[in-house]
Amino acid sequence: MIWCLIILLISLWALKIEVPRLRQKQGHKELWIFLASISTSALFSMAVSLHLRILNPLDVITYLFKPMGKMITTLLT
């Protein structure tokens, strides 16, 4: 639980530093991308620190394309 607090504090520290810079430069798109990336990375880091099972993206790709691979294999043989 302490690791979640540390991750949250580091994320807030990064926000405190970067958000004023991006607002000053009128970088609205960059600000949204930064907010999305830091929130995603903080959530995944907290999930790892809590030993939660995180789905591997390659498993999702395999699940989606396995039927297509079988179909192509049956068509070619």
CORCOR-V126053 format. One record per helix or strand of 2 or more residues. SS is the DSSP state (a for helix, b for strand). FROM is the first residue (numbers start at 0). LEN is the number of residues. Records with the same first field share a line. If there is no record, write none. Layout:
SS=FROM-LEN + FROM-LEN
This chain:
a=1-23 + 27-22 + 56-20
